[in-house]
Amino acid sequence: MNLTIENILLVGSLLLFVSIIVGKTSYKFGVPTLLLFLAIGMLAGSDGIGGIRFDNPQIAQFIGIVSLNFILFSGGLDTNWTSVKPILKEGLVLSTLGVLLTALSLGTFIWFVTDFTIYESMLLGSIVSSTDAAAVFSILRSKSLALKTNLRPTLELESGSNDPMAYVLTIAFLTLVMNQDQSFVSIIPLFFQQMILGGIAGFAFGKLSKFIINKIKLDFEGLYPVLVIALMFITFSATDFVGGNGFLAIYICAVYLGNQDLIHKKTILKMFDGLAWLMQIVLFLTLGLLVFPSQVFPYMGIGLLISLFLIVVARPVSVFLSLVFFKMKLRRRFYISWVGLRGAVPIVFATYPLLAGIDKANMIFNIVFFISVTSVLIQGTTLSIFAKWLNVALPEKAKKITEIDRLILDLPKSSLQEFEILPDFYAVSKRIVDLNFPKSAFIVMIRRNGEYIRPGGSTQLEAKDILMVLADSQEDFRRVNESLQKSNNPSKT
């Protein structure tokens, strides 16, 4: 069946519906949801029972890039800087040096066991060198897997920030495959350009986005997530236009925004959480439709050999070498090595050789697809088991709930207090978002002139307002009182 304007919505919505229903029951059998999305796409494709013929790498790549924007941005928004800061160095080393070592070691192995040239081998190694943010975020959060001593933030920071490195290596080695006369040294300036410009642009657009979100006055709350989507794509496109890495930029921008006081932040977080799931489903369905299982089968043997080397040798070696100068228990290093999930990102990167038209493009794509499937199937189904074996999992009763979890889930605080805004308070005529309000406390209602007002970040406080505040502890309420009472008169501060 060929997709047409008349049936694309029907087919798309049916595939989406089936994916959600099947995904709901998948974990009863220990199968990662994302793998099922991929399988549904394959079953609906031209080699499956659906008979949908989809063979357009360019459209698949476009859908992949758009989806990755949402997935990385959502992951960045959910990243708690307080949790990430202690392991920032480890995460950055894993996402740069770790990816490079994985690409080089795997590429060398591929060169020895195949008839690929050294640059073709390094290209294939680069494509599968990064852990997949969609797979890691999805599986860790779906399983609600609680890990000891900042292990989870380390894994999420690495998976969210290492795609840019893999992208740069992929583009660099693809260039060398297409231009055999160039040397490896010629790609080094490209690497620094992409990373430096991407990092600077991400932070700059983060600060600019915060200013725009908090200063612009929109009539409807639902427009704020739309505004953030626009800012996200502007960040990616503008960074890419000036030669920086757009994936790195949007992740840094999102991490910055996720740790700032924003107007309607709860609405934005909920919206992006849903969009990230939608994009993960769409991405895996699309890639499932793109692949032809009959073309993958001939490469299962070499694909399994490369995949096992990646899981058992290349990934652990790169992790241990990257973390050699950090104090970390051996079992933590082993677990980080095991959470080297490959998912949709390598398959998206594998479309670049297809579009470039190099000789072994189809072979590379099919091997990458097989590596991604086996990685999610082998590693994704055993994350909880390995966490218990290595004693890095927290017991169920010890799982912590972050403030971002509270925002998304609307979890209640332990106590409620009222605060009256006196005429000389600093908070008079100030918006809630500008008060530097404690993140662990929430204004749930405002009583003004006998009426009740539902507060938002843009709500401007007035004298004699009564604020009803939920918080966890007396220390939180003390900080609330300080942020409200700071007077413009220094003698009263």
N, C-alpha and C positions, 0 to 999 in steps of 0.2 A: 504494500500500500504506500503510495506517495503522499506526503503531507501537502495539503492545500490550505488556502485561506479558510475554506468552508469547514474543514474537519480538524484543523490544528488545535483549536480551543477545546473541542470535545476530547480528542485523543490526549492532549496535555493534561486536562483536568482529571480524566480517568486514571492516567498514569500517576498523577500526584495523589489522588485519593487512595489508590491501591498501595502506593508506597507508604503512606501514613498508617493505614490499617495494618499492613504487614509489619511495619517497623514497630508498632505498638506491642506486638507479641514476640518480636525477635529475641529479646533478651531472656525469655523463658528457656530458650534453647542455646543461649550463649553465643549467638551470632551477631556481630556488629551491625547496627542498622544501616550504615553506609554501604556495606557490602550487599545488602539486600536491595538497596536502591539501584546499585550497579547491575545486579542480576535481573531486576525487573526491566531495566533499559535494554539489556541484552536479549531478554525473551521477547520484548516488543520489537526488536530490530529485524533486519532483513533475513538473518539466519535463524530467527526465533519464530514463535507462533504468531506474533503480531504482524510480521511481514512489512514493517515500516522501513522504507529504504532511506537511510540518512548517511550520506558519505561526503560531508562538507567540513573538512578540518578548519577552514577559516571561520565559519559560524561557530563551531565548537570552541575554537580558541577565544572568540569574542565573548561567548557565554561564560567560558572559564575565567577570563580576566575580570569580567563584571562580578561574577560570583565570588572570586577571591577578594575583591575589594570589600564586599559586605562581610565575608567571613573574618578577614583580618581586622577590619574596623570594629566589628562586634567583639572579637577577642581582645582587642586593645582597650575598648571601653570597659570590659569586665576585669581588666588587670589592675589589681590593687597595688599601688606604688609602695605602700608600707610593707607589703609582703615581698615585693620584687626587689626592693632596694638592698637588702642584705645579701642577695644572690645575684646581683646585677652583673658582676664581673664574670662569674661562672657561666651565666646565661649567654652573655655576649661572646665569650670565648668559644662556647659550644656552637653558637650560631654562625661563627666565622671560620675560625681555625678548624673546628670539628667538621664542618661541611667540606672544607678544602681537603682535609686528610681523607675523609670518606671518598670523595670524588677521585683523588689520586690513587688510593689503594685499590678501590674497586676497578678503576680504569685500567690499572696495571694488570690486574687479574684477568679482565676481559681481553686485554691484548694478548695474553699468554694462551687463553683457551679458545679463542675465535680467530677468524681471518680478518678481523677489523684492523685498520691502521691505528697507530697510536693516538691520533687526534680523534678518530671515530670512537675509539674505546673510551677516551677521556670525556667525550661528549655524552656517551651513554652513562658513564659514571657520574657526571655532573647533573644530569637530568634527575637521577634518583638519589642525589646526595643529601637532600634536606628532609627532615621529618615534616609530616603534613599537618598543618594547623587545623584543618577541618576534621581530620581523623582524630587527632589528639584531643582537641576541645570537645568533640562530640562524645568520644568514648569515655574520657575521664568524667565529664559532667553527667552523662547519661547513667553511668554506673555509680555516681556520687561517691567516687573513690577518694577517701581521705588518706593523705600520706604524711609521714612524719617530717619534721624539721625542714620546712620550706621546699620540700621535694616537688610538690605539685607546681608551685610558682616557677621553679626552675624549668620544668618540662614545658609549661605553657609559654614562658618567655622564649625558650629556645625555638619551639615550633612556630611561634608567632613572628619571630624575627629572623629566621634562617632562610626563608624563601628568597629574599633579595640576593643573598650570596649565591644560592643555587641558580637563580635567574642569570646573574652576571656571568657565572662560569659556563652556563649553557650557551649564552649568546657569544661568549668569547671563543669557546671551542668550536661552535658552529661556524664562526668566522674563519677559524684556522682550517676547518675541513673544506670550506669553500675556496679559501685562498691559501694553497699549500706553500706559497713562497714566503708567507709571513712567519715570524718566529713567535715563540711563547712570550718573550719579553714585551712584544708589541701590545699584548692585552692588559698589561699591568696598569697603565694609565687609565684604561677604561674602568677597571675595578675601583680605583681610588675616586675617580670622577663620580661613578654611580653611588658609592657609599657616602662620600662626604656631602655631595649635593642633596642626596636623599635624606640624610640625617638633619641637615640644616633646614631644608624645606619642610620636613615633618614638624619640627619644633616651631618654626615660624608660622606655618599654617595653623598649628594648634593654638597659638596665642591669638592669632587673627580670628580664628573661628570662635574662640571663647568670647572675644570682644563683640563680634557680630551677633552671636546667639543671645547674649545678655543685654545688648543695647537696642537691638531691633525690637519693635513692638508690633507683633502680629495679632490679628483679631481672633484667631482660632488656635487653640492648644495643639490641634492635630497638624498644624503647619510647621511646627518646630522640628519634628523628625524629618519632614520633607526638606527643610532648610539644611539640616545636618547631612542628608544624602547629597544635596547639591554641593556642599562644602567638601564632602568626601571625594567626589569625582573631580572637583576643581583641584584639590590637593594632588590627586594621582596624576591627572592630565598635565597640570602645569609643571610638576616635578619632572615628568617624563619628557616634556617639551624642552626643558633646559638641560637635559642630559643626565638627570638624577634618577635614582631608583624609586619609582612610584609606590611599589609595595612597601618598602621601608618607610617612606614618608607617611603613608596613611596609617601604618601601625603606630609610629611615634606620635602622630597627631591624635590618634584615638586614645592612646595611653595617657597623654596629657589631659585631654578633655574628660576622660573617665575619672580623673582625680581632682577635678575642679568643681566649684559650685556653679551649676548651670540652671537656667530657667527650664522648668518642666523636665528635669533630668530623668525622673522616673518614667515618664512617657517615652522619652528618647531611648532609654535602656530596654524597655519592654518591646518597643517597635523593632529595634535592631536585633534583639534576641530572636524574635519571630522571623525576621528577614534572613538572618543567618541560617536558620533551619531550612527555610524555603530555598535559599541559594544552594545549600548543600544537597538537597534533594534534586533540584534542577540540574546541578552540575554533574552529579553521579548518573542521573538518568540520561543526560545528553551524551556523556562519555560511554555509557553502556550502549546507546544507540549507534555511536560512531564505530565501535569495535565490531569486527566480524570474527566470531568464535572460530570459524573454520580456518581463518588465517592465523589464529593464535596457536592452535594445536601443534603445528609443525615445530614451534619454538619452545614447547613446554619443557623439553629436556634441558636445553641450554639456559632457559629462563629460570628453572628450578635451581640449577647449579649456581647461577649468578646470585639469585635471591638468597640461597643458604649462605653463600660466602659473605654477602652484605650483612645478614642478620648475625651470623656467628663470628665473623672475623673483622670485616671492614668497620662496622659500626662500633663494636667494643674497643677495637684498637684506637680509633679516632677519639672516642670518649676518654679513655684512660690517658692517652697522650695529651689531650687538651686540658685535662684536669690535674695533671701531674704536679703542678705547683700550688694546688689548693688543698687545704685540709678537709678531707671528706672520707667518711667510712667506706670501706670496700663494698659493702652491700648496696649502698646508695649508688655507687658508680656502676655496679652491675645492673641495677634497676633502670638507671638512665640509659644504659646501653640497650636494654630490652625494649624501652619505649621509643624505638626508632621507626615509628609507623610511617609507611609510605601510602599515600592515598591518591586523591584526585590531582594534586599539584604536579607530580611527575608526569601524569598522563597529559595534562594541559601543556607542560613544557615540551613533551614529545611531539606536539603538533607543529612546533617551530621547524624541525628538520623536514617534516612533511611539506610544509608550505615553501620551504627553501628548495625543495626538489633534489636533495642529495641522494646518492645511489642507494644507500642502505636505510633510507628513511622509514619504509614500511617495516623492515625487520626491527629497527630500534623501537618503533611505536609498539609493536606487538610484544616484544620482550619487556618493555617498560610496563605495559598493561599487566602482564603476567606477574611481574615483580610486585606491583602495587596490590594485586589481589591476594597473593600469597602472604605478603606482609600483614595486611589487615586481618586475614584469616588466621595466621599463626600467632602473631603478636597481639592483635586486638582482642582475641578470645581468651588470652592468658594473662592479661594485665593484673587482674585481681588475684589470681593464683600465685603469680610471681611475687606480688606485693606481700602476700602472707608467708611464702617460703623464705623470702629475704628479710622478713620482719620489719618492713618499712610502712605498713598500713596501720592506721589508727583504729582502735576499736570503735564500733558503731556509736557508743555513748559519748565518745570523745570528739566526734566530728564538730568542727567549728562552723558557724554561719557568719559570713562576711557582711559588711554594710551594703555591698552591692546586692548580695542575696536578699537582704531585707528590703531594699528598694524594689527589686523585681517581684518578690513574693508577697510584699505587703505584710511582713511578719510584725506582730505587735511588740511594743516595748513593755518593760515591766511595771512602769508607774507613770502617773499623769500629774502635772502641776500647772497652775495658772500663773501668768505673769501679766501685770498691768503696765502699760507704757505711759510713764509720766511725762509731762510737757518738756522737762529738761533732759530727757533721755537722748542718747546718741541715735537711737533707732527711729526717732520721729522723722517722717518724710523720707525714710530710706526704704529701698526695696529689700525683700528678704534675702535675695541672692547676693546683695552687697554687704551683708552683716557679718560675714565670716562666722556663720553659725556653726556649732559643733556638728560634725557629720554623724555622730551617734545619737542625735536628738532631732525630733521632727515636730513642726507646728501642724497640728491636725485640724484646728479650727480657730477662727478669730471672731470674737463677739464685739460688735461695733454698733453703738446707739440702739441696743436692744435687738439687733439682727445678727445672724450668723453668716460668716463669709468663709468660703472654702479657699484656703491660701494656695498661692503658687509662687514660683521664684520671682515673678514680676510684681507681686502684690506690694503696694506701698503702705507702710504702717503709719498710723496716725496716733496722736495723743489720746489717751484714755481707752485705747484698744486693749482688750483682754485676750491674751494668747493662751491657748491650751496646748501644752507641750508634752510629748511622750519621750521618755528617755529610759536608760537602763540603771543609772546610778545617780547619787547625789552630786558626784563630781561633774557629771554631765549637766545637771541643772545649775551648778555654780558657774560653769562656763557659759551657759545660756544667759544667765543673769549679767555676766561681765560683758558679753557681746551686745546686750541691749542697753546697758546703763552707761557705757563709755560716753562721757559728756564732751561736748565741743569746748567746754570750759576746763582748762587743765587743772584748775584747783579742785574740781569735782571728780576728776578721774581717779 
